[in-house]
Amino acid sequence: MDPHQHLNKTAESESSEKKKTRRCNGFKMFLAALSFSYIARALGGIIMKMSITQIERRFDISSSLAGLIDGSFEIGNLLVIVFVSYFGSKLHRPKLIGIGCLLMGTGSILTALPHFFMGYYRYSKETHINPSENSTSSLSTCLINQTLSFNRTSPEIVEKGCVKESGSHMWMYVFMGNMLRGIGESPIAPLGISYIDDFAKEGHSSLYVGGLNAIGMIGPVIGFILGSLFAKMYVDIGYVDLSTIRITPKDSRWVGAWWLGFLVSGLFSITSSIPFFFLPQNPNKPQKERKVSLSLHVLKTNDERNQTANLTNQGKKVTKNVTGFFQSLKSLLTNTLYVIFVLLTLLQISSFIGSFTYVFKYMEQQYGQSASQANFLLGVITIPTIATGMFLGGYIIKKFKLSLVGIAKFSLLTSIISFLFQLIYFPLICESKSVAGLTLTYDGNNSVASHIDVPLSYCNSECNCDESQWEPICGNNGITYLSPCLAGCKSLSGIKKSTVFYNCSCVEVTGLQNRIYSAHLGECPRDDACTRKFYIYVAIQVINSLFSATGGTVCILLIVKIVQPELKALAMGFHSMVIRTLGGILAPIYYGALIDKTCMKWSTNSCGVRGACRIYNSVFFGRVYLGLSMALRFSALVLYIVFIFVMKKKFQGKDTKASDNERKVVDEANLEFLNNGEHFVPSAGADSKTCNLDMQDNAAAN
């Protein structure tokens, strides 16, 4: 062999290896960076869901307004998702994803900023109690709530006038921050998946998508751990003397350090954006540039010759594309199967989003669990259960090689089982707490028909109490009183959390014999029967989450088979838009509005403006919360049966086995839905936008 030829071949081989290495390294770096961005978006979404009740209390707003804040993520996402998806693939995709992560982090930090400008949290705006340390105070009347102060130097001191106190419009910064987070999240999934599909080796893209899916689960895990930890911390930790705080995490006025979660997720998102700004537009660009440079002189003349013709045809193509778009959309909306599928998934996902948004509030109000306990338990329950369900669903489809109708029947079966298990939640509703002045008369002897304007009793009618106060105390008779004054208490001892009230006339008349009629700060805990119901509720959550995840992850395949092949992308995009608009935005609002109807006691500021709810009617809350979810799910099941009936008629005798290429579409679609939006971990288990949506992204990022 000619030595020169041997040297040329060796050089070419080395050059080829370098090109492959460069391409491999660039693509792997992109995968690593994208993995961190998926964790960041999932983390941000879970933090928002876990903080929504804390935000409601901190800004003294209703549940419906808190639901609007939660839905602002979807509003931001919808503003740009179409433009990002269409124009993004023509631009520098890694840099666009980096900009998105940067905006996502900025939005999270903006969400936390009001904490630093609002001043100290005053959980008791009207009631102040301050006995001397280790002493006992006695008064001839029961006005101790209004005559003494817990700590005259503490941040709880009432500010004069209602102008300052009504400045809770700071929630608008939370709204805008969450919307900005939605804008930033929009390019991550569509551009990331398209980049992988373009530059991954043939047949490997679904493997990478699956890997990203698994890695993205780290975000919810971190989110639940951090959320549980921060919920234990007092909101003004580091700013006030915690020994002066007399409420506990189980108090309905407790606000944890919600802002810390947004700062952590924001900084993580900003950090995850950095690698994208150093990645090439495509990983094998140098190789292509050399090829282009070798043939440039040959093609230059032809390019110049064709340039004028291309410009002339461009206007015609635009007009044709617009006309084609509306024709394609019309074709979709006249497709009966597709319309039924969109409606039934909208009902299912609305049920999930609404219930997951308020599941933490439900566990707190129904079973007396603190926010920290609720966050931790849901995290422990949902993450492994959903992962198992998703794997099991995919395995069953592949193992039995189900047809299209078979997949629909399988998904329907799991939905029915999940629905039946959810029916068990109704017997697990606890009775409303015994609260004098809300569920009982003030003397505690009789129940009342309505919590509105309960008349004072002879035990406290001479106390001249402010009935709008909320400083709950628990009598040794097991009844909660709205305030020491309304309980008729005349003396007290101890300090802060250990304060005990004595000679409480309303406690005395409940029939206790030869006992001290005393009460201590805080609501009375739930009884043992309700605690046992909570453990059953947790067990049902696990089973429900498993079946929801098993059947919910596969039905995206139904979209790509019930429409024409050329309409698959449009069908999935339109489906996502409907779900985000009518499900992601509206569901938290109408769920919150109905939950507000079950409130028995609202907080009020010095201007008399209604704020956040302090206590709900547990029975009505449970019936409304569960009943609305079940109504939506039942309607979806009816449509599912109609869907299968119509599908069997349409595909009768046709081969509807799922191909490998379609399974790849399913994997990619599931990843986008699983990590898009705020919804990854279901109310019975997840915040993903899959067919059953009893799995999330948005953890991950709404």
SEZADREN-843689 format. One record per atom (N, C-alpha, C): x, y negated, z negated. Coordinates in steps of 0.2 Angstrom, whole numbers, plus 5000, padded with zeros to 4 digits. Layout:
BEGIN
XYZ
...
END
This chain:
BEGIN
500450065000
500050005000
500449945000
500249895004
500649825004
500649794997
501249774995
501249744988
500849684987
500749644993
500349584993
499649604992
499449654995
498749674995
498549704988
499049734985
498949764978
498949704973
499349654974
499349594970
498649554971
498449554977
497749514978
497249554975
497249624975
496649654972
496649654964
497349654962
497349644954
497149574952
497249524956
497049454954
496349454955
496049484960
495349484961
494949514955
495249574953
494949614947
494949574941
495549534940
495649494934
495149434934
495049404940
494649354941
493949374939
493749434942
493049454941
492949474934
493449504930
493349514923
493249444919
493649394921
493549334917
492849304919
492649314925
491949284926
491449314922
491449384922
491049424918
491049404910
491649394908
491749374901
491449314900
491549264904
491349194903
490549194903
490249234908
489549234908
489249274902
489649324900
489349364894
489449324888
489949284887
490049244881
489549184881
489449154887
488949104887
488249124885
488049184888
487449204887
487349234879
487849264877
487849284870
487749224865
488149174867
488049114863
487349084863
487049084869
486349064869
485949104865
486049174865
485549214861
485649204854
486249194852
486449174845
486049114842
486149064847
485848994845
485148994845
484849034850
484149044850
483849074844
484249124842
483949164836
483949114830
484449074829
484349024823
483748974824
483648954831
483048914832
482448944830
482349014832
481749054830
481649054822
482249064819
482149064812
481949004809
482248944812
482048874810
481348864811
481048884816
480348864818
479848904813
480048964812
479649014808
479648984801
480248964798
480348934792
479948874791
479948824796
479548764795
478848774795
478548824799
477848844799
477648874793
478048914790
477848944783
477848894778
478348854778
478348804772
477748754773
477548734779
476948694779
476348734776
476248794778
475648834776
475648834768
476248854765
476248864758
476248794754
476348744758
476348674754
475648634755
475248664759
474648624761
474148604754
474148654750
473748644743
474148594739
474848594739
475248544735
475148474738
475148474745
475048404748
474348374747
473848424747
473148404745
473148364738
473448394733
473448364726
473948304726
474448314729
474948254728
474648184731
474348194737
474048134740
473348124739
473048164734
472348164732
471848154737
471848204742
471448204748
471048274747
470548274752
470048334752
470348384756
470048444756
470348504759
470248494767
469748464769
469648444776
470148404779
470348354775
470848304778
471548344778
471648384773
472248424773
472248474779
471648504781
471648544787
471848504793
471648444793
471848394799
472548384799
472848374793
473648374793
473948434796
473648494794
473948554796
473848564803
473348544806
473148554813
473548504817
473948454814
474248404818
474848434822
475148494819
475648524823
475448544830
474848574830
474548594837
474448534841
474248484838
474148424842
474748404846
475248394842
475948374845
476148424850
476048494849
476248544854
475848534860
475248524860
474848514866
475048454870
475248404867
475448344870
475948354875
476448404874
477048404879
477148474881
476748524879
476848594881
476848604889
476348574892
476248584899
476848554903
477048494901
477648464904
478248494903
478348524897
478948554895
479048624899
478448654900
478448724903
478548714910
478348664913
478348654921
479048624923
479248564919
479848534921
480448554918
480348594912
480948614908
481348664912
481148704916
481548754920
481948724925
481748664927
482148624932
482748584929
482748574923
483248534919
483748584915
484148554911
484648584907
484248614901
484048684902
483648714897
483948714890
484548734889
484848734882
484848664879
485048614883
484948544879
484248524878
483748544882
483048534880
482848564874
483148634873
482948664867
483248634861
483948614862
484248574857
483948514854
483648474859
483248414858
482648434854
482348484856
481748514852
481848524845
482448564844
482648584837
482748524833
483048474836
483248404833
482648374831
482148364835
481448334834
481048374829
481148444829
480748484824
481048464817
481748464816
482048444810
481848374808
481848334812
481648264811
480948254808
480548294811
479848294809
479748324802
480148374800
480148404794
480348354788
480848324790
481148274785
480648214784
480348194790
479848134790
479248154785
479148224785
478548244781
478748244774
479348244772
479548244765
479648174763
479748124767
479948054765
479448024761
478848034761
478347994757
478448004749
478748064748
478948084741
479348024738
479848004742
480347954739
480047884739
479447874742
479247804742
478547794738
478247854736
477647844732
477647834725
478247834722
478347834715
478147894711
478147894705
478047964701
477347984702
477248054702
476548084702
476248074695
475648044695
475248034689
474648084689
474748144686
474248194686
473648174682
473748134677
473148114673
473148034673
472648014677
472647944678
472247904673
471847944669
471447904664
471447934657
471747994656
471748024650
472448024647
472547994641
473147994638
473148014630
473548054629
473548084622
474248084619
474448054613
475048054611
475148054603
475048114600
475148114593
475948114591
476048094586
476748094584
477048164583
477648174584
477948234584
477848274578
477648334578
477548384572
477148344567
476648314569
476148284564
475448294566
475048284562
474348294563
473948224562
473548214567
473148144567
472448164567
472148114563
471348124562
471048064563
470448064566
470048004568
469348024566
468947964564
468247974562
467847984568
468047974574
467647984580
468048024585
467748044590
468048094595
468248054601
468647994600
468847954605
469647964606
469948014604
470648024604
470948024612
470548044616
470748034623
470847964626
470447914623
470547854625
470847804621
471147824615
471447784610
472247794610
472447854612
473147874611
473447884618
474147884618
474447894624
475047944623
475047994628
475548044627
476248024627
476447974631
477147954631
477147884635
477247834631
477147764634
477647744638
478247784639
478747764643
478747814649
478247864649
478247914654
477947884661
478047924667
477847904673
477047904673
476747934668
476047944668
475647874666
475947824664
475647764662
475247734668
474647714666
474147694671
474347624674
474347614680
474547554683
473847514684
473947444682
473447404682
473147394690
472447394690
472147374697
472147434701
471747434706
471647494710
471947484717
472347434718
472647424725
473247474725
473647474720
474247514721
474047594721
473547604717
473347674716
473047704722
472647664726
472347684732
472847694738
473447674737
473947684742
474147744744
473647794744
473847864746
473847874754
473847824757
473847834765
474447854767
474947864762
475647894764
475547964767
474947994767
474848064770
474948054777
474847994780
474947984787
475648004790
476147994785
476748014787
476848084788
476548124783
476548194784
476248214790
475648184792
475248204798
475748194804
476048134804
476548114810
477148164810
477448174804
477948224804
477848294806
477248314804
477048384807
476848384814
476648324817
476548324824
477148324828
477648284825
478348284828
478648354828
478548384823
478748454822
478448494828
477848484829
477548524835
477748504842
477948444843
478248424849
478948454850
479348454844
479948484845
479948554846
479448594843
479448664844
479248684851
478948644855
478648664861
479148694866
479748664867
480248694872
480548764870
480548784864
480948834862
480748904865
480048924864
479848984867
479848984875
479548944878
479448954885
480148944889
480548894887
481248884890
481748944888
481648964882
482149014879
481949084883
481349104883
481149164886
481349164894
481249104897
481349104904
482149104906
482549074901
483249074902
483449154901
483249184896
483449254895
483249294901
482649284904
482349324910
482849314916
483049244917
483549234922
484249264922
484449264916
485249284916
485349344912
484849374909
484949444906
485049494912
485449554910
485549604915
484849634916
484749664922
484149694924
483849744919
483249734917
482949784912
483149774905
483549724903
483749704897
483349654893
482949614897
482649554894
482149574888
481849624889
481349644884
481649674878
482249694879
482649714873
482849654869
483149604873
483349544869
482749504866
482149514869
481549484867
481349514860
481349584860
481249624854
481749604848
482349594850
482849574845
482649504842
482549454846
482349394844
481649394839
481249434842
480649444838
480749474831
481249524830
481449544824
481849494819
482249464823
482649414819
482249354817
481749334821
481249284819
480949294812
480849364810
480549374804
480949354798
481549334799
481949314793
481649244791
481449204796
481149144794
480649144789
480049184790
479549194785
479849224778
480349264778
480549294772
480949234768
481349194771
481649144768
481149094765
480649074770
480049034768
479749054762
479549114761
479149134755
479549134749
480149154750
480649144744
480749074741
480849034746
480948954744
480348924742
479748944745
479148914743
478948934736
479049004735
478849024728
479348984723
479948974724
480448944720
480248874719
480148834724
479948764724
479348754720
478848794721
478148784718
478248794711
478748824708
478848824701
479048754698
479448724702
479748664700
479248604700
479348564695
478848504695
479048454701
478548424704
478648384710
479148324709
479248294703
479748244701
480348264698
480548334699
481148354696
481748314697
482148304692
482748264693
482548184692
481948164692
481748094691
481448084684
481148134681
480748124675
481048174670
480948164663
481048214658
480548264658
480748324660
480248384661
479848394654
480248384648
479948394642
479248354641
479248304644
478648254643
478048284648
478148334652
477548354656
477148404653
476548394652
476148434648
475648484652
475748484658
475348534662
475848594665
475548644666
475948704669
475748724676
476148764679
476048784686
475348814687
475048834682
474348864683
473748814682
473948754681
473548694680
473348674687
472648654688
472448634695
472748564697
473048534692
473348464694
474148474696
474348534695
475148544696
475348534703
475848504704
476148494711
476848514710
477048564714
477748584714
478148534718
478748554719
479248514723
479148534730
478648514733
478448534740
478948504745
479148444743
479648404748
480248444749
480548474744
481148514745
481148564750
480548594751
480548644757
480548614763
480248554764
480348524771
481048494772
481348474767
482048454768
482548504770
482448564767
482848624768
482748644775
482048654777
481848674784
482148624789
482048564787
482248504792
483048514794
483448514788
484148514789
484348584793
483948634792
484148694795
483948694803
483448664804
483248654811
483748604815
483948554811
484448504814
485148544816
485348584811
485948624811
485848674817
485348704818
485248754823
485248724830
485148654831
485148624837
485848604840
486348604836
486948584838
487248634843
487248694843
487548734848
487348724855
486648714855
486348704862
486648654866
486948594863
487248544867
487848554870
488148614868
488848634871
488748694875
488148714877
488048774881
487948754888
488148794893
488048774900
487348774903
487148744908
486548754911
486348824913
486848854916
486848924916
487448964915
487549014912
488149044910
488649064915
488449074921
488949094927
488949034932
488948974929
488948914934
489648904937
490248914934
490848904937
490948954943
490649014943
490749064948
490349034954
489749014953
489248994958
489548924961
489848884957
490148824960
490748844965
491148894963
491648914968
491448934975
490848974974
490549004980
490248944984
489948894981
489648844985
490248804988
490748794984
491348744987
491648774993
491648844994
491948884999
491548875006
490848875005
490448865010
490148805011
490348755007
490048685008
490148655015
490748655017
490848625024
490448655029
490248715029
489848755034
489148725033
488948725027
488248705026
488048635026
488548595026
488448515025
488048495031
488248505037
487848485043
487148505043
487048565041
486348595041
485948565036
486248545030
485848515025
485648445027
486148415030
485948345032
485348345037
485448395041
484948405047
484248415044
484248455038
483548475036
483248435030
483648385028
483448335023
482848305024
482848275030
482248235032
481648275033
481648335035
481148375036
480848395029
481348415024
481148435017
480748375014
480948315015
480648255012
479948245015
479848265021
479248255024
478748305022
478948365021
478548425018
478348415011
478748385007
478648375000
477948354998
477748295001
477148275000
476548325001
476648355007
476148405008
476148465003
476648485000
476748534996
476348514989
476448454987
476148424981
475448434981
475148404987
474448404988
474148474988
474548524991
474348594992
474348624985
474848604981
474948634974
474348614970
474148544970
473548524966
472948554968
472848564974
472248594976
472248674974
472748704975
472848774973
472748784966
472948734962
472848734954
472148744952
471748694955
471048694954
470648754956
470948774962
470648844965
470748904960
471348904958
471548954953
471148954947
471148894944
470748884938
470048904939
469748884944
469048904946
468948984946
469449014949
469449084949
469449114942
469849084938
469949114931
469249104927
468949044928
468349034924
467749064927
467749094933
467249134936
467349204935
467949224931
468049294930
467749314923
467249354924
466849364917
467249394912
467649444914
468049484909
468549434906
468849384909
469349344906
468949294902
468449264904
468049214899
467849254893
467549314893
467449354887
468049364883
468549374886
469149394882
469449324878
469349274882
469549204879
469149194873
468449204873
468049184868
468149234862
468249294863
468249344858
468949334854
469449314858
470149304854
470049234851
469749184853
469649124850
469349134843
468749174843
468449184837
468849224832
469249274834
469749314830
470249264827
470549224831
471149184829
470949124825
470349104826
470049044822
469949074815
469649134814
469549164808
470249174804
470749194808
471449204805
471749134802
471749094807
472049024805
471748994799
471048994800
470648954794
470748994788
470749054787
470849094781
471549094779
472049094783
472749094781
472949024778
472648974781
472748904779
472548894771
472048924769
471748914762
471848974758
472249024760
472249094756
472649074750
473149034750
473449014743
472948984738
472548934741
472048904737
471548954734
471349004738
470849054736
471149094731
471749114731
472049154726
472149114719
472249054720
472349014714
471649004711
471148984714
470548964712
470149024710
470149084714
469749144712
470049184707
470749194707
471049234702
471549204697
471549144697
471949104692
472649114693
472949134699
473649134700
473949074702
474549064700
474948994701
475148994709
475248944711
475548934718
476148974719
476548974714
477249014715
477049094715
476649114711
476449184711
476049204718
475649164720
475249174726
475749174732
476249134733
476749134738
477149194738
477349214732
477849274732
477449334734
476849344731
476449404732
476349414740
476149354743
475949364750
476549374754
477149344752
477749364756
477949434755
477949464749
478049534748
477649584752
476949564752
476449604755
476549604763
476549544766
476449534773
477049554777
477649534775
478149544780
478349614782
478449664777
478549734779
477849764782
477349744779
476649774782
476549754789
476749694791
476649664798
477149704802
477749704800
478249734804
478149804806
477849844801
477649914801
477049914806
476549874806
476049874810
476149864817
476649814818
476849794825
477149854828
477649884825
478049944827
477550004829
477050014824
476650074825
476150064831
475950004832
475449984837
475850004844
476449974845
476749984851
476950054852
477150094847
477250164847
476650204850
476050194847
475450224849
475350214856
475350154858
475250144865
475650184870
476350184868
476850214872
476750294872
476650314866
476650384865
476050424868
475450384868
474850424871
474750394878
475150344881
475050314887
474350294889
474150254884
473450234885
473250194891
472750204894
472450164900
472250094897
472150054902
471849984900
471249984895
470750024897
470150034893
470350064886
470850114887
471050144880
471350094876
471750044878
472049994874
471549954871
471049934875
470549894872
470149924867
470049994868
469650034863
470050034856
470750044857
471150054852
471149994848
471249934851
471249864848
470549854844
469949874847
469349874844
469249914838
469549974838
469550024833
469849994827
470449964828
470849934822
470549874819
470149834824
469849774822
469249794817
468849844819
468349874815
468549894809
469049934808
469349954802
469549904797
469849854800
470049794797
469449754794
468949744798
468349714796
467949754790
467949814791
467649854785
468049844779
468649844779
469049834773
468949764770
468849714775
468749644772
468049644769
467549684770
466949684767
467049694759
467549734758
467749754751
467849684747
468149634750
468249574746
467749544743
467049554745
466549524742
466349544735
466449614734
466349634727
466949614722
467449594725
468049564721
468049494719
467449464721
467349394719
467249384712
467649344708
467549334701
467049284700
466749294694
466249244691
466549174690
466149124691
466449054690
466649054682
467149014681
467349004674
466848974670
466848984664
466348954659
466648884657
466348834660
466548764659
466048724657
466048704650
465548664648
465448594652
464848584654
464748524658
464748534665
464948594667
464848614674
464448674675
464648734672
464248794672
463848804666
464048774661
463648784654
463448714652
463048714647
462848644644
463448634639
463548564637
464148544633
464148584627
463648614624
463748644618
463848724619
463948744625
464148804627
463648864626
463048844625
462548904623
462148924629
462048874634
461648894640
461948874646
461748914652
462048904658
461548844661
461848814666
461548754670
461348774677
460848754680
460648764687
461148724692
461348664690
461748634694
462348594690
462948584693
463448554690
463448484690
462948454694
462848384694
462448354689
462748304686
462448264680
462148304675
462648344672
462448384666
462348344660
461748334657
461748294651
462148304645
462348254641
462748264635
462348304630
462748334626
462348374620
462448334614
462048354609
462148314602
462748324599
463248374601
463848374599
464348324601
464248294607
464648244609
464348174612
463648174610
463348114613
463548044610
463848054604
464047994600
464747974602
465048014606
465848004607
465947954612
465447934616
465547874621
466147894626
466147964628
466647984633
466547964640
467147964643
467147954651
467048014654
466448034657
466348094660
466748114666
467048064669
467448074675
468148094673
468348094667
469048124665
469048194666
469748214668
469848284669
470548294665
470448324659
470948344654
470748404651
470748464655
470448524652
470748554646
470348574641
470548604635
470248674635
470548724632
470248784631
470048794624
469348804622
469148814615
469348894613
469348904607
469448974604
468849014605
468348984608
467749024610
467849054617
468349034621
468449054628
468149014633
467848954631
467548904635
467948844637
468048824643
468448774645
468048704645
468348654642
467948584641
468348534645
467948494648
468248444653
468748394650
468748384643
469148344640
469048354632
469548334628
469548344621
468948294618
468848244622
468248194619
467548234621
467548264626
466848294628
466748354624
467348384621
467248444617
467148424610
467148354608
466948324602
467548334597
468148344599
468748354595
468948284591
469048294584
469148234580
469848234577
470248284578
470948284576
471448324580
472048314580
472548354584
473248354581
473648404583
474348414581
474748444586
475348434585
475848454590
476048404595
476448424600
476648384605
476548414612
476448374617
476448394624
476048464625
476348514628
476048574630
475748614624
476048604618
475848634612
475348604608
475048544611
474548504607
473948554606
473648544600
473048584598
472548534595
471948544597
471448494594
470948534589
470748504584
470348534579
469748494578
469348524574
468648494572
468248474578
468248524583
467948504589
467148534588
466748484588
466048494586
465648534592
465848534598
465548574603
465748644603
466348654601
466648724600
466248754594
466148714589
465848734582
465148764583
464748734587
464048754588
463948814592
464448844594
464348904599
464348974595
464348964588
464149024584
464749054581
465349024581
465949054578
465849054570
465949104567
465849104559
466549104556
466649064551
467249064547
467849054551
467849014556
468449004560
468648934561
469248914563
469448844564
469148834571
468848784572
468548764579
469048724582
469548754586
470048724589
470048734596
470548694600
470648704607
471348684609
471548714614
472248694616
472248664623
472748634625
472748604632
472748654638
472448644643
472348684649
471748724649
471548744655
470948784656
471048854653
470548884651
470548954649
470749004654
471149054653
471349104658
470749144660
470849184666
470349224668
470349284664
469749324664
469749384659
470049444663
470049494659
470449554661
470049584667
469449584668
469049614673
469249574680
469349504680
469549474685
470249484687
470649494682
471349514684
471349584687
470949634685
470949694689
470749694696
470249644697
470049634704
470549604708
470949564705
471549534709
472049594712
472149644707
472649694710
472249734715
471649744715
471249784720
471349734727
471249674726
471249624731
471949634735
472449634731
473149634734
473249704738
472949754735
472949824739
472649824745
472049794745
471649784751
471949744756
472349694754
472749644758
473249684762
473549734759
474049774762
473749814768
473249854766
472949894771
472649854777
472349794775
472049754781
472549724785
473149704782
473649684786
473949734791
474049794789
474249844793
473849864799
473249864798
472749884804
472749824808
472749764806
472649704810
473349694814
473849704811
474549704815
474549764820
474349824818
474349874823
473949864829
473349834829
472949824835
473049764838
473349714834
473349644837
473949624842
474449664841
475049654845
475049674852
474549714854
474549744861
474049714866
473549674863
473049654868
473149604873
473749574872
473949524877
474049554884
474149624884
474149664890
473549654894
472949644890
472349644893
472249584898
472649524896
472549464900
472949484907
473449514907
473849524913
473549574918
473049614915
472749664920
472049644922
471749594919
471049574921
471049514925
471549494927
471649434932
472049454938
472049424943
472449434949
473149424947
473649464950
474349454948
474649384949
474449354954
474649284955
474449234949
473949254945
473649204941
473849224933
474249274933
474449294926
474749234922
475149194924
475449144921
474949084919
474549074924
474049024922
473549044917
473349114918
472849144913
473149144906
473749154905
474049154898
474149084896
474249034900
474348964898
473748934896
473148954900
472548924898
472248954892
472349014891
472149054885
472549024879
473149004879
473548974874
473248904872
473048864877
472848804876
472148804873
471748844875
471048854871
471148874864
471548914863
471648944856
471948884852
472448854854
472748794850
472248744849
471848724854
471448664854
470848684849
470448734850
469848754847
470048794840
470548824840
470748864835
471248834830
471848814833
472348794828
472248724825
471848684829
471648614827
471048614823
470448644826
469848634822
469748684817
469948744817
469848794812
470048764805
470648744803
470748714797
470348664794
470048624799
469648564797
468948594795
468648634799
467948654797
467948704791
468448744791
468548784784
468648734778
469048684779
469148644773
468548604771
468148584776
467548544775
467048594771
466948654773
466548694770
466748714763
467448724762
467648734755
467548674751
467648614753
467448554749
466748554747
466248584750
465548584748
465548624741
466048674740
465948714734
466348684728
466548624728
466948584723
466448564718
466648574711
466148554706
466448494702
467048484703
467348424699
467948394704
467848324706
468348294710
468748244705
469348234707
469748184704
469448114706
469548064702
469347994704
469947944702
470047894706
470547844704
470247794700
470647744698
470347684695
469847644699
469847654705
469347624710
468747664711
468747724708
468147764709
468147804715
468747804719
468747834725
468847914724
468547954727
468548024727
469248054729
469548094726
470248124728
470148194729
470648234726
470648304727
470248344722
470048404724
469548444720
469948474714
469648474708
470048504702
469848574701
469148584702
468948654701
468348664705
468348734708
467848754712
467348804709
466748804712
466248864710
466548924713
466848974709
467149024712
466749074716
466149084714
465649124718
465549094724
465349024725
465148994731
465748994735
466348974732
466948974736
467149034740
467049094736
467249154739
466749174744
466049164743
465549174748
465649134755
465849074754
465949024760
466649044763
467149054760
467749074763
467749134766
467549194763
467549254766
466949264771
466349234769
465849234774
465949204781
466249144781
466449114787
466949164791
467449184788
467849234791
467549294794
467049324790
466749384792
466249364798
465949304798
465449294803
465849284810
466449254810
466849244816
467149314818
467349354814
467549424816
467049464818
466449464815
465849504818
465649484825
465649414826
465449394833
466049414838
466649414836
467149434840
467049514842
466849554837
466749624838
466249634843
465649594842
465149604847
465349594854
465749534855
466049514861
466549574864
466849604859
467349654861
466949714864
466449734861
466049784864
465749774871
465549714872
465349684878
465949694883
466449664881
467049664885
467249734888
467249784883
467449854885
466949884890
466249864889
465749894893
465849864900
465949794901
466049764907
466749794911
467249804907
467849824909
467849894912
467449944909
467350004911
467050014918
466549964919
466149964925
466649934931
467049884929
467449854934
468049904936
468349934931
468949984932
468850054933
468150074933
467950144934
468350174940
468650224938
469050264944
469650234946
469850184943
470550154945
471050174940
471650164942
472250184938
472450124934
472350124927
472450064923
473050074918
473450124920
474050134915
474450074915
474750064909
475150004908
475850024911
476049984916
476749994918
477249964914
477949984915
478449954911
478549884912
478449854918
478449784919
477949744915
477349774915
476849744911
476949744904
477349804901
477549804894
478049744893
478449734898
478949684897
478549614896
478049604900
477649544900
477349534893
477049594890
476749594884
477249574878
477949604879
478449584874
478549514874
478649484880
478849414880
478249374878
477649394880
477049354877
476949354870
477049414867
476949424860
477549384856
478149374859
478649334856
478449264856
478149244861
477949174862
477449154857
476849204857
476349194853
476549204845
476949244844
477149264837
477549204834
477949174838
478349114835
478049044837
477549044841
477248974842
476748964837
476648904835
476148884831
476348894824
475948884819
476048884812
475848954810
475748994813
475349054810
475749114811
476049134806
476449194807
476149254802
476049234796
475949294791
475149294790
474849344790
474149344790
473849334784
473249304784
472849294778
472749364775
472649404779
472649474775
473349494777
473649454779
474349474781
474749434786
474549384790
475049354795
474949284798
475349224803
475249164807
475449164813
475249234817
475449244824
474849224828
475049214835
474449204839
474349264843
474349314840
474149374844
473449384845
473149434848
472449444849
472049444843
472349484838
471949484831
472249434827
472749404828
473049354824
473049374816
473049434815
473149444808
473949464807
474249434811
474949424810
475249354812
475849284811
476149214813
476749204817
476849134819
477449104820
477549084815
476848994818
476948964816
477048984811
477549134802
477949084799
478049054805
477849084812
478349034813
478048964815
478348924817
478248854817
477648844821
476648824816
476448804817
476748824816
END
